[in-house]
Amino acid sequence: MTAAAPRPSAATPARAWLKALETTAEATRDPARTLARAAGEWAAAYGDAPAVLSDVEQFSFRTLAERANRYSRWALAAGLAKGDVVALMMGNRPDYFALWLGLTQVGVVVALLNPNLTGSALAHCAKVASARAAIVEAPFAETFARLPLDVWGHGGGDEARRVDRALADFSAAPLGDDERRATTLADRALLIFTSGTTGLPKAAAVSHHRVVAWSHWFAGLADMRADDRLYDCLPLCHSVGGVAALAAALVNGGSVVIAERFSAGRFWSDVARWDCSIFQYIGELCRYLVAAPPSPDEKRHRLRLACGNGLSAEVWRAFAERFGLAQILEFYASTEGNLTLYNVEGKVGAIGRQPPFLAARDAIALARFDYETEAPWRGPEGMGARCGVDEVGEALGRIGREAGQRFEGYTEPAETEKKILRDLFAPGDAWMRTGDLMRRDREGFYYFVDRVGDTFRWKGENVATSEVAAALSAAPGVKEAVVYGVAVPGADGRAGMAALAIDGALDLEAIARAASALPRYARPLFLRLAPVLEATATFKPVKRALAAEGFDPAMVVDPLYVFDADLDRYVPLDLARLAAIRDGSTRF
């Protein structure tokens, strides 16, 4: 197909904000209108129009609502009570959405498990979720063999225990009020797990209110309409790919295409084949697309908007220019968080801001940060301080009584309490820690700096790993860079180390030149060359394992290099240099 002219934006930034507020307020006015109820309204309004599509199966609005109703009645017949938790492990497909939509319609809480989980991590997630039963797609059945759960299959296994086969026995008609079990927006709908980059995953509680608010807010902010089709290649077990992006496309009669997984090589042909107008991204996906070879379909599309989070400034410019994106809507949010920011204005590199008419709510604060304790700073009186313009601090969300300011926390009370700061700026206040370091410019735009714990201290200076990674990624041949701090015998703080994925020939001189653009204290002293850098399902690098292995050849099989100040370049980390570092005779 040939690219169509992009649809002109119907709203100024201020109008986009107001439309999002109006859409969300209307959607959450009725406390009994859960997302499943909304799906029933969509079915009545849009009928057989395409809704949720994939190469595996395709659902119209009517089919989606009817299938959800069948799943609801299956849950009732199976004796599942309101508040019971059912773990769900499936790959990306439309029935994933229909299944959890139907179960939550009758008050069942669905724990969305990452299909990559196995062994102790899977057992941990099932335990903290307090799951009573599980629904597992056939390819993942073996991973549940040893768990003490009542397991139902999907797409294979024992015919008598296949939930998808059982649906034919149940009516697709809308549920009566007596069948819904008085489920309201205040009730818990989902458990969505954190990625586990800093330990085992935590189960974040997500209410029906948040599910409805997420979907309708994005629909309003992105001006989604019936002629829009969203391409969703993110994991459906996470909040953006599986709730916000998926449901937002349906609110006004549009549709969503679910890809089994992200593929840089297949991305543009999929977007063109499905005639998509919106793409939901995570920043690293855009980096992969920019680094990919040219595709004949990369300009033959009608994408009018890319919406997502984590897009760095350098990738933003390259992505928009190469692929002809008319608009990029960057936002900041987290599954459990009560703080959201949106960059409606399209300011390159910013994660968003709060418009003046929302600033009075004082929903966000940047707290001066203590890098020694890795927590917001408190003075002699025990009170914290807010950051000034361009000062880096931890972003906090005010915890209040309004629905948007509540912190629903995790299934484990101790983990919930760890995220709350009390009496920080005034007696009696309460704030949720995001764990993200940010700065705010004079115009009120916020910029992500680093994760708490990722920033390390060396030579008395704070080093932001994201800044170092961006500099190294500019070197020819560096496909990806992950930066972290490592302990060095006899030295205070942590020295910089970078794990690099190299495409083509290794050019250590080019890497050294790229590093020289950084302040001297921020330049990494150690390099590790890895063929592939491990990441979580949301494409976040697994830094903890890399930092634990450090530059110890006994733990690292990849090639290691160290910066030689006398030669002004990186050299192989041989046994003689390693011994000199360990006995303290090498001074950095």
C-alpha positions as CSV (number, residue, x, y, z in Angstrom):
1,M,0.0,0.0,0.0
2,T,1.1,3.6,-0.4
3,A,1.3,5.9,2.6
4,A,-1.8,8.0,3.2
5,A,-1.6,11.6,4.3
6,P,-1.5,11.7,8.1
7,R,-4.8,12.6,9.7
8,P,-4.5,16.2,11.1
9,S,-4.5,16.5,14.9
10,A,-7.9,17.5,16.2
11,A,-6.6,19.2,19.3
12,T,-4.0,21.5,20.7
13,P,-2.1,20.1,23.7
14,A,-4.5,21.8,26.1
15,R,-7.5,20.3,24.3
16,A,-5.9,16.9,24.3
17,W,-5.5,17.0,28.1
18,L,-9.1,18.2,28.5
19,K,-10.4,15.5,26.2
20,A,-8.5,12.9,28.2
21,L,-10.0,14.2,31.5
22,E,-13.5,14.4,30.0
23,T,-13.3,10.9,28.6
24,T,-12.0,9.4,31.8
25,A,-14.5,11.2,34.0
26,E,-17.4,10.0,32.0
27,A,-16.1,6.4,31.9
28,T,-15.7,6.2,35.7
29,R,-18.8,8.0,36.7
30,D,-20.8,4.8,37.2
31,P,-19.1,2.7,39.9
32,A,-20.6,-0.5,38.3
33,R,-19.2,0.2,34.8
34,T,-16.2,-2.1,34.7
35,L,-14.2,-2.7,31.5
36,A,-16.3,-5.8,30.8
37,R,-19.5,-3.7,31.0
38,A,-17.9,-1.2,28.6
39,A,-17.1,-4.0,26.2
40,G,-20.8,-4.9,26.2
41,E,-21.6,-1.3,25.3
42,W,-19.0,-1.4,22.5
43,A,-20.6,-4.6,21.2
44,A,-24.0,-2.9,21.0
45,A,-22.6,0.2,19.3
46,Y,-20.1,-1.4,16.9
47,G,-21.4,-4.9,16.4
48,D,-19.5,-6.9,13.8
49,A,-16.8,-4.2,13.2
50,P,-13.3,-5.6,13.7
51,A,-12.0,-5.2,17.3
52,V,-9.1,-7.5,18.3
53,L,-7.1,-9.1,15.5
54,S,-4.1,-11.4,15.0
55,D,-2.8,-14.0,12.7
56,V,-4.2,-16.6,15.2
57,E,-7.8,-15.4,15.6
58,Q,-9.9,-12.3,14.9
59,F,-12.7,-11.0,17.1
60,S,-15.4,-8.4,16.3
61,F,-16.8,-6.3,19.1
62,R,-19.7,-8.6,19.3
63,T,-17.5,-11.7,19.4
64,L,-15.2,-10.2,22.0
65,A,-18.2,-9.5,24.4
66,E,-19.8,-12.8,23.8
67,R,-16.6,-14.7,24.4
68,A,-16.0,-12.8,27.6
69,N,-19.6,-13.6,28.7
70,R,-18.9,-17.3,28.1
71,Y,-15.8,-17.2,30.2
72,S,-17.7,-15.4,33.0
73,R,-20.3,-18.2,33.1
74,W,-17.5,-20.9,33.0
75,A,-16.0,-19.2,36.1
76,L,-19.3,-19.3,37.9
77,A,-19.8,-22.9,37.0
78,A,-16.3,-23.7,38.2
79,G,-17.2,-22.4,41.6
80,L,-14.8,-19.4,41.5
81,A,-15.8,-16.8,44.1
82,K,-15.5,-13.1,44.0
83,G,-11.9,-12.2,45.1
84,D,-10.5,-15.6,44.1
85,V,-7.2,-15.3,42.1
86,V,-6.7,-17.2,38.9
87,A,-3.2,-17.2,37.4
88,L,-3.2,-16.8,33.6
89,M,-0.2,-17.8,31.4
90,M,-0.7,-17.4,27.7
91,G,1.1,-16.0,24.7
92,N,-0.1,-12.9,22.9
93,R,-3.5,-13.5,21.2
94,P,-7.0,-11.9,21.3
95,D,-8.4,-14.7,23.5
96,Y,-6.0,-13.6,26.2
97,F,-8.0,-10.3,26.5
98,A,-11.4,-12.0,26.3
99,L,-10.4,-14.5,29.0
100,W,-9.4,-12.0,31.7
101,L,-12.2,-9.7,30.7
102,G,-14.7,-12.5,31.3
103,L,-13.2,-13.6,34.6
104,T,-13.0,-10.1,36.1
105,Q,-16.6,-9.5,35.1
106,V,-17.7,-11.8,37.8
107,G,-15.3,-10.6,40.4
108,V,-12.4,-13.0,39.9
109,V,-8.9,-11.5,40.1
110,V,-6.6,-12.5,37.3
111,A,-2.8,-12.7,37.9
112,L,-1.1,-12.1,34.5
113,L,2.0,-14.3,34.5
114,N,4.9,-13.7,32.2
115,P,5.2,-16.7,29.8
116,N,9.0,-16.7,30.3
117,L,8.7,-17.6,34.0
118,T,9.8,-21.0,35.1
119,G,11.0,-22.8,38.3
120,S,11.4,-20.8,41.5
121,A,10.4,-17.5,39.9
122,L,7.1,-19.0,38.7
123,A,6.5,-20.6,42.1
124,H,7.2,-17.3,43.8
125,C,4.7,-15.4,41.6
126,A,2.0,-18.0,42.2
127,K,2.6,-17.8,45.9
128,V,2.5,-14.0,46.3
129,A,-0.6,-13.9,44.2
130,S,-2.3,-16.5,46.4
131,A,-3.6,-18.1,43.2
132,R,-6.3,-20.7,43.7
133,A,-6.2,-22.0,40.1
134,A,-4.4,-21.4,36.8
135,I,-5.3,-21.3,33.1
136,V,-2.3,-22.2,31.0
137,E,-1.8,-22.3,27.3
138,A,-0.5,-25.6,26.0
139,P,3.1,-24.6,25.2
140,F,3.6,-23.6,28.9
141,A,1.8,-26.5,30.6
142,E,5.0,-28.3,31.7
143,T,6.1,-25.4,33.8
144,F,3.1,-25.8,36.1
145,A,3.5,-29.5,36.6
146,R,4.9,-29.2,40.2
147,L,2.8,-26.3,41.4
148,P,0.0,-27.1,43.9
149,L,-2.7,-25.4,41.7
150,D,-5.9,-26.5,40.0
151,V,-4.7,-26.1,36.4
152,W,-7.0,-25.7,33.4
153,G,-5.5,-25.9,29.9
154,H,-6.0,-23.8,26.8
155,G,-5.4,-25.1,23.3
156,G,-4.2,-28.5,24.3
157,G,-3.9,-31.2,27.0
158,D,-6.7,-33.1,28.7
159,E,-9.9,-32.4,26.7
160,A,-11.9,-32.5,29.9
161,R,-9.7,-29.8,31.4
162,R,-9.6,-27.4,28.5
163,V,-11.3,-24.1,29.3
164,D,-11.5,-23.1,25.6
165,R,-13.4,-26.3,24.8
166,A,-15.8,-25.8,27.7
167,L,-17.1,-22.5,26.4
168,A,-19.5,-24.1,24.0
169,D,-21.6,-25.2,27.0
170,F,-22.3,-21.6,28.2
171,S,-24.5,-18.8,26.9
172,A,-22.9,-15.8,25.2
173,A,-25.8,-13.5,26.2
174,P,-25.1,-10.5,28.4
175,L,-24.9,-11.3,32.1
176,G,-27.7,-10.5,34.4
177,D,-27.1,-8.3,37.5
178,D,-27.3,-11.4,39.7
179,E,-24.4,-13.0,37.8
180,R,-22.0,-10.1,38.0
181,R,-21.6,-10.4,41.8
182,A,-21.9,-6.6,42.3
183,T,-18.4,-6.1,41.0
184,T,-17.5,-2.4,41.1
185,L,-14.6,-0.1,40.1
186,A,-13.3,-0.2,43.7
187,D,-12.7,-3.9,43.5
188,R,-9.4,-5.5,42.4
189,A,-9.3,-6.7,38.8
190,L,-5.8,-7.8,38.0
191,L,-2.4,-8.6,39.5
192,I,0.4,-7.5,37.2
193,F,3.9,-8.3,38.1
194,T,6.9,-6.0,38.1
195,S,9.8,-7.0,35.8
196,G,12.0,-8.2,38.7
197,T,15.1,-6.1,37.7
198,T,15.8,-5.5,41.4
199,G,14.9,-8.9,42.9
200,L,12.0,-11.3,42.5
201,P,8.8,-9.8,40.8
202,K,6.2,-8.2,43.0
203,A,2.5,-8.5,42.3
204,A,1.0,-5.0,41.8
205,A,-2.7,-4.7,42.6
206,V,-4.8,-3.1,39.8
207,S,-8.4,-2.1,40.5
208,H,-11.2,-2.0,38.0
209,H,-11.0,1.8,38.2
210,R,-7.4,1.8,37.1
211,V,-8.2,-0.5,34.2
212,V,-11.0,1.7,33.0
213,A,-9.1,4.9,33.6
214,W,-6.0,3.8,31.8
215,S,-7.9,2.8,28.6
216,H,-10.1,5.8,28.4
217,W,-7.4,8.3,29.3
218,F,-5.2,7.1,26.5
219,A,-8.1,7.0,24.1
220,G,-8.8,10.7,24.8
221,L,-5.2,11.9,24.9
222,A,-4.3,10.2,21.6
223,D,-7.6,11.2,20.0
224,M,-8.3,7.6,19.0
225,R,-11.2,7.2,16.6
226,A,-13.1,4.4,14.7
227,D,-10.7,4.6,11.8
228,D,-7.6,4.0,14.0
229,R,-5.9,0.6,14.2
230,L,-3.2,0.1,16.8
231,Y,-0.3,-2.3,16.4
232,D,0.5,-3.9,19.7
233,C,3.6,-6.1,19.9
234,L,4.3,-5.7,23.6
235,P,3.7,-8.5,26.1
236,L,0.0,-8.8,27.1
237,C,1.1,-9.7,30.7
238,H,2.1,-6.1,31.3
239,S,0.0,-3.0,31.9
240,V,0.8,-1.1,28.7
241,G,0.6,-3.8,26.1
242,G,-2.1,-5.8,27.8
243,V,-4.4,-3.2,29.2
244,A,-3.8,0.5,28.3
245,A,-2.9,0.1,24.6
246,L,-5.2,-2.8,23.9
247,A,-8.4,-1.4,25.4
248,A,-7.7,2.2,24.4
249,A,-8.0,1.4,20.8
250,L,-11.5,0.0,21.3
251,V,-13.0,2.8,23.3
252,N,-14.2,4.7,20.2
253,G,-14.7,1.8,17.8
254,G,-11.2,1.4,16.6
255,S,-9.3,-1.9,16.5
256,V,-6.0,-3.4,17.7
257,V,-3.6,-5.8,16.1
258,I,-1.9,-8.2,18.5
259,A,1.5,-9.5,17.3
260,E,2.9,-12.6,18.9
261,R,6.1,-10.8,19.7
262,F,8.2,-7.9,18.5
263,S,10.3,-8.5,15.4
264,A,12.4,-5.8,13.9
265,G,12.5,-7.6,10.6
266,R,8.8,-8.2,10.4
267,F,7.6,-4.9,12.0
268,W,7.0,-2.7,9.0
269,S,5.5,-5.4,6.8
270,D,3.0,-6.1,9.6
271,V,2.1,-2.5,10.1
272,A,1.5,-2.1,6.3
273,R,-0.3,-5.4,6.0
274,W,-2.7,-4.6,8.8
275,D,-3.1,-0.9,7.8
276,C,-2.2,0.4,11.3
277,S,-2.3,4.0,12.2
278,I,-0.9,3.9,15.8
279,F,2.1,2.0,17.2
280,Q,2.6,1.3,20.9
281,Y,6.3,1.3,21.8
282,I,8.8,0.8,24.5
283,G,11.9,2.9,23.8
284,E,14.2,0.0,23.1
285,L,11.9,-1.2,20.3
286,C,12.5,2.1,18.5
287,R,16.2,1.7,18.9
288,Y,16.1,-1.8,17.4
289,L,14.1,-0.5,14.4
290,V,16.5,2.4,13.8
291,A,19.4,0.0,13.8
292,A,17.7,-2.5,11.5
293,P,18.4,-2.6,7.7
294,P,16.0,-0.7,5.5
295,S,12.7,-2.3,4.8
296,P,10.6,-1.6,1.6
297,D,7.6,-1.1,3.8
298,E,9.1,1.4,6.3
299,K,7.6,4.4,4.5
300,R,4.6,2.6,3.1
301,H,2.3,3.0,6.1
302,R,-0.3,5.3,7.5
303,L,1.1,5.6,11.1
304,R,0.0,8.9,12.4
305,L,1.2,8.4,16.0
306,A,3.7,6.4,18.0
307,C,2.8,6.2,21.7
308,G,4.9,4.9,24.5
309,N,7.6,5.4,27.0
310,G,11.4,5.3,27.3
311,L,12.4,6.9,24.0
312,S,15.7,8.6,24.3
313,A,16.3,11.9,22.5
314,E,18.8,10.6,20.0
315,V,16.6,7.7,19.0
316,W,13.5,9.9,18.9
317,R,15.0,12.2,16.2
318,A,16.3,9.3,14.1
319,F,13.1,7.3,14.4
320,A,10.8,10.2,13.5
321,E,13.0,11.3,10.5
322,R,13.6,7.9,9.0
323,F,10.1,6.5,9.3
324,G,8.1,9.7,8.7
325,L,6.2,9.7,12.0
326,A,3.9,12.7,12.3
327,Q,3.6,12.6,16.1
328,I,5.2,10.9,19.0
329,L,3.4,10.8,22.3
330,E,5.8,9.9,25.1
331,F,4.5,9.3,28.6
332,Y,5.7,8.2,32.0
333,A,3.9,5.8,34.2
334,S,4.2,2.5,36.1
335,T,1.8,-0.3,36.8
336,E,1.6,0.3,40.5
337,G,2.3,4.0,40.4
338,N,0.0,6.9,41.1
339,L,2.1,9.3,39.0
340,T,1.8,9.9,35.3
341,L,3.3,12.4,32.9
342,Y,2.5,13.0,29.2
343,N,4.5,14.8,26.6
344,V,1.6,15.9,24.4
345,E,3.7,18.8,23.0
346,G,6.2,16.4,21.4
347,K,9.3,18.0,23.0
348,V,12.1,15.7,22.1
349,G,13.7,13.9,25.0
350,A,11.1,14.9,27.6
351,I,8.9,12.3,29.3
352,G,6.1,14.9,29.9
353,R,4.8,17.6,32.1
354,Q,1.8,18.6,34.1
355,P,-0.3,21.3,32.6
356,P,-1.0,24.4,34.7
357,F,-4.6,23.4,35.4
358,L,-3.4,20.1,37.1
359,A,-0.4,21.5,38.8
360,A,-2.5,22.8,41.7
361,R,-3.1,19.2,42.8
362,D,0.6,18.9,43.7
363,A,0.6,15.3,42.5
364,I,4.3,15.1,41.7
365,A,7.4,16.2,43.6
366,L,11.1,15.8,42.9
367,A,12.8,15.2,46.2
368,R,16.5,16.1,46.8
369,F,18.3,12.7,46.8
370,D,20.9,11.2,49.2
371,Y,23.1,8.9,47.0
372,E,24.7,7.3,50.1
373,T,21.4,6.1,51.5
374,E,19.8,5.7,48.1
375,A,16.7,7.5,49.5
376,P,15.3,11.1,49.5
377,W,17.5,13.4,51.6
378,R,16.2,14.5,55.1
379,G,17.7,17.3,57.1
380,P,18.4,17.4,60.8
381,E,14.7,17.9,61.6
382,G,13.8,14.9,59.5
383,M,12.2,16.9,56.7
384,G,13.1,16.6,53.0
385,A,13.5,19.2,50.4
386,R,12.2,19.7,46.9
387,C,14.5,20.1,43.9
388,G,15.0,23.3,42.0
389,V,15.1,23.7,38.3
390,D,17.4,21.2,36.6
391,E,18.3,19.6,39.9
392,V,18.2,15.8,39.9
393,G,16.0,14.1,42.4
394,E,13.7,11.2,42.9
395,A,10.2,11.5,41.5
396,L,7.4,11.0,44.1
397,G,3.6,10.7,43.7
398,R,1.4,12.3,46.3
399,I,-0.8,9.7,48.0
400,G,-4.3,11.1,48.5
401,R,-8.0,10.1,48.6
402,E,-8.8,10.9,45.0
403,A,-8.9,7.8,42.8
404,G,-6.0,9.0,40.7
405,Q,-3.8,9.6,43.8
406,R,-4.3,6.3,45.6
407,F,-1.5,3.8,45.9
408,E,-2.9,0.3,45.5
409,G,0.4,-1.3,46.3
410,Y,1.3,-5.0,46.2
411,T,-0.1,-8.2,47.6
412,E,2.7,-8.2,50.2
413,P,2.1,-5.4,52.8
414,A,5.8,-5.1,53.6
415,E,6.6,-4.4,50.0
416,T,3.9,-1.8,49.8
417,E,5.2,0.0,52.9
418,K,8.7,0.2,51.4
419,K,7.4,2.4,48.6
420,I,5.8,5.0,50.9
421,L,7.5,8.0,52.4
422,R,5.7,9.8,55.2
423,D,6.1,13.3,56.8
424,L,8.6,14.3,54.1
425,F,7.7,17.8,53.2
426,A,5.0,18.5,55.8
427,P,3.7,16.6,58.8
428,G,1.1,14.0,57.8
429,D,1.9,13.9,54.1
430,A,2.5,10.6,52.2
431,W,4.3,10.0,48.9
432,M,4.9,7.0,46.7
433,R,8.5,6.4,45.7
434,T,8.9,5.8,42.0
435,G,12.6,4.8,42.2
436,D,13.3,7.1,39.2
437,L,15.6,10.0,39.2
438,M,14.4,13.0,37.1
439,R,15.0,16.6,36.5
440,R,12.6,19.4,35.5
441,D,13.5,22.3,33.2
442,R,12.2,25.9,33.4
443,E,9.3,25.1,31.1
444,G,8.1,22.4,33.5
445,F,9.1,19.4,31.3
446,Y,10.5,16.4,33.1
447,Y,13.4,14.3,31.9
448,F,14.3,10.8,33.0
449,V,17.9,10.6,34.4
450,D,18.3,7.1,35.8
451,R,16.9,4.5,38.2
452,V,17.7,4.7,41.9
453,G,20.5,2.2,42.4
454,D,21.6,2.5,38.7
455,T,23.3,5.8,39.4
456,F,26.6,5.1,41.1
457,R,29.2,7.3,42.8
458,W,32.8,7.4,41.6
459,K,35.6,10.0,42.4
460,G,33.1,11.8,44.5
461,E,30.7,12.3,41.6
462,N,27.4,10.8,40.7
463,V,27.3,8.9,37.4
464,A,24.1,8.4,35.5
465,T,24.3,5.1,33.7
466,S,21.8,6.2,31.0
467,E,24.1,9.1,30.1
468,V,27.1,6.9,29.7
469,A,25.1,4.3,27.8
470,A,23.9,6.9,25.3
471,A,27.5,8.1,24.7
472,L,28.9,4.6,24.1
473,S,26.0,3.8,21.8
474,A,27.1,6.5,19.5
475,A,30.3,4.6,18.7
476,P,30.3,2.8,15.4
477,G,29.5,-0.9,15.8
478,V,28.0,-0.6,19.3
479,K,24.5,-2.1,18.9
480,E,23.6,-1.8,22.6
481,A,25.3,-0.7,25.9
482,V,24.4,-1.5,29.5
483,V,26.3,0.5,32.1
484,Y,26.6,-0.3,35.9
485,G,29.0,0.3,38.8
486,V,31.5,-2.3,40.1
487,A,33.6,-2.4,43.2
488,V,37.3,-1.9,42.8
489,P,39.7,-3.0,45.7
490,G,41.2,0.0,47.5
491,A,38.9,2.5,45.8
492,D,35.9,4.3,47.2
493,G,32.6,4.1,45.4
494,R,32.1,2.1,42.2
495,A,33.9,2.3,38.9
496,G,32.0,2.3,35.7
497,M,31.7,-0.8,33.6
498,A,29.9,-1.3,30.3
499,A,28.6,-4.5,28.7
500,L,28.5,-3.9,25.0
501,A,26.8,-5.8,22.1
502,I,28.9,-5.3,19.0
503,D,27.7,-5.5,15.4
504,G,30.6,-6.1,13.1
505,A,34.3,-5.5,13.8
506,L,35.4,-4.3,17.3
507,D,36.8,-0.8,17.3
508,L,38.2,0.0,20.7
509,E,39.6,3.3,19.6
510,A,36.1,4.4,18.5
511,I,34.7,3.3,21.8
512,A,37.4,5.3,23.7
513,R,36.6,8.4,21.6
514,A,32.9,8.1,22.4
515,A,33.7,7.7,26.1
516,S,36.0,10.8,26.0
517,A,32.9,12.9,25.4
518,L,31.9,12.2,29.0
519,P,33.4,13.8,32.1
520,R,36.5,11.9,33.1
521,Y,34.9,10.4,36.2
522,A,32.0,9.0,34.1
523,R,34.1,7.2,31.6
524,P,33.8,3.4,32.1
525,L,37.0,1.7,33.2
526,F,35.9,-1.8,32.2
527,L,34.3,-3.2,29.1
528,R,32.6,-6.5,28.6
529,L,31.8,-7.7,25.1
530,A,28.7,-9.9,25.0
531,P,27.0,-11.4,21.9
532,V,23.6,-10.8,23.4
533,L,22.6,-8.7,26.4
534,E,19.9,-10.3,28.5
535,A,16.8,-8.3,29.1
536,T,13.4,-8.7,30.9
537,A,10.2,-9.1,29.0
538,T,9.8,-5.3,28.9
539,F,13.3,-5.0,27.4
540,K,15.0,-3.7,30.5
541,P,18.6,-4.9,30.9
542,V,19.2,-7.3,33.8
543,K,21.9,-5.2,35.5
544,R,22.0,-6.9,38.8
545,A,23.6,-10.1,37.4
546,L,26.1,-8.2,35.3
547,A,27.2,-6.1,38.3
548,A,27.5,-9.2,40.5
549,E,29.8,-10.8,38.0
550,G,31.9,-7.6,37.6
551,F,35.2,-8.1,35.9
552,D,36.1,-11.4,37.4
553,P,37.3,-13.8,34.6
554,A,36.2,-16.7,36.8
555,M,32.6,-15.6,36.4
556,V,32.7,-13.9,33.0
557,V,33.3,-15.9,29.8
558,D,33.0,-12.8,27.6
559,P,36.1,-10.8,26.6
560,L,37.0,-8.2,29.2
561,Y,38.9,-4.9,28.7
562,V,40.2,-2.2,31.0
563,F,41.1,1.4,30.3
564,D,44.9,2.0,30.3
565,A,45.4,5.7,31.2
566,D,49.0,5.6,30.1
567,L,48.1,4.3,26.6
568,D,44.8,6.3,26.6
569,R,42.9,3.3,25.3
570,Y,41.1,0.1,26.2
571,V,43.3,-3.0,26.4
572,P,42.6,-6.7,27.2
573,L,42.2,-7.4,30.9
574,D,44.9,-10.1,31.2
575,L,45.9,-11.8,34.4
576,A,48.8,-9.4,35.1
577,R,46.5,-6.4,35.0
578,L,43.8,-8.2,37.0
579,A,46.4,-9.0,39.7
580,A,47.6,-5.4,39.8
581,I,44.0,-4.2,40.2
582,R,43.2,-6.7,43.0
583,D,46.3,-5.9,45.0
584,G,45.7,-2.2,44.8
585,S,48.8,-1.3,42.8
586,T,46.7,0.0,39.9
587,R,45.3,3.5,40.7
588,F,42.5,4.8,38.7
